[in-house]
Amino acid sequence: MDKLMVTMVVPVVAVVHMVVGQIKVVLVTPEVIHLQKETMVVEIQLVLLIPQEEAEELVQ
């Protein structure tokens, strides 16, 4: 259960911060970053390829 939450937190935070024009994963705890360091980087790169409109739809 914990691992599932961790994987979901990273892309959501990345999308939210991309929408406001800031690429910061400040809401992710150090523990999460440690557990999902490689995944986090991949997710952020994928999120940045998403158009603004689609990113906003994902957030809603």
Order of alpha helices (4+ residues) and beta strands (2+ residues): alpha-alpha-alpha-alpha
